[in-house]
Structures are given as structure tokens and as C-alpha cells.
Amino acid sequence: MIANTIHTNTFTDPINTLKVWKEALHHIQIHAKVLGTNSEVLEFIADKFERAESAGYEKEDLAALIKIFR
């Protein structure tokens, strides 16, 4: 599904937006902090969500993350 979205360049009208994914990740980060779990990977991913949001992709599909790497 993600690969097809990237291949067809159809990032708009997603089921869940990058903003929703970012918010979900934030909740996971909170739980990791409470549990004392290493959250380096979560922080790395959160940084990519921030970059995508700053670039104006927050209303697009998760696959739009690829755009910040192009």
C-alpha cells in the first residue's frame, strides 16, 4: 500500500494523515518515557514527522514521508 502510494504519487485523501501518525507516535513516546525504555528510534522517527509537517505534508498519507528524503 505504501509502495503503491509512492509509485502512483497519490499522497492526498489518505485514510490516516501524517498528523494522525505523528500524534500516535507522541503517545508511544510518552509510554516509553514512563517505562524507561530507550526511545532513540522513536525520536528519530518523530524528527522525520516534524520535517514532513514543516514541509506542509501533515494532511497527506504516511507515504509522503518519502518526500523529505528526495
RASUL-V815920 format. One record per pair of residues at least 6 apart in sequence whose ideal C-beta (glycine too) atoms are under 8 Angstrom apart, sorted by the first residue. I is the first residue (numbers start at 1). J is the second residue. Records with the same first field share a line. If there is no record, write none. Layout:
BEGIN
I = J ; J
END
This chain:
BEGIN
2 = 61 ; 62 ; 63
3 = 63
5 = 11 ; 61 ; 63
6 = 63 ; 66
10 = 61
11 = 57 ; 60 ; 61 ; 63 ; 64 ; 67
12 = 59 ; 60 ; 61
14 = 60 ; 61 ; 62
15 = 61
16 = 61 ; 62
17 = 58 ; 59 ; 60 ; 61
18 = 49 ; 52 ; 53 ; 57 ; 58 ; 59 ; 60 ; 61 ; 62 ; 64 ; 65
19 = 53 ; 58 ; 59
21 = 49 ; 62
22 = 46 ; 49 ; 50 ; 53 ; 58
25 = 42 ; 45 ; 46 ; 49
26 = 46
28 = 42
29 = 39 ; 42 ; 43 ; 46
31 = 37
32 = 38 ; 39 ; 42
33 = 39
48 = 65 ; 68
49 = 65
51 = 68
52 = 58 ; 64 ; 65 ; 67 ; 68
55 = 67 ; 68
57 = 64 ; 65 ; 67 ; 68
END
